[in-house]
Amino acid sequence: MKHHDDKKGPSQRQLRVGELIRHAMTEILSRGELQNDLIQSAFITIPEVRMSPDLKIATVYVTLHDRAREKDIIRAFADERKHLRMEIAHRVNLKFAPDLRFRPDEGLVEAQKIDALLRSPQVQRDLAKPQDEDDAEGEA
């Protein structure tokens, strides 16, 4: 996950504002304040919000537990952007309410790939092999 300045990374202020916005988004979702059926019916978590260095753009990472609806839900968030921006401005005391962008969080996808790999027949076969069987082969 790259930042604009890989040497420094995000500032403390960027991290703090991102976390405040993440909390506000989580609160809005948990209270069902968005009048969007697609968003309300989905199981969604907001693992991270990254702020641009000037704090004018907030990239909201969205974890969806139903990947089949990912594009539709990201689009639904984009449709609700103005409303969400207003709600966040009320909750987070900032000079300017940032523009919101929504992106799928790839962390869950990576975890699912690893899980699928661990469940594959080849890995399961290797895991089921008794440990001392390998040792016995070397001694024969």
Order of alpha helices (4+ residues) and beta strands (2+ residues): alpha-alpha-beta-beta-alpha-alpha-beta-alpha-alpha-alpha
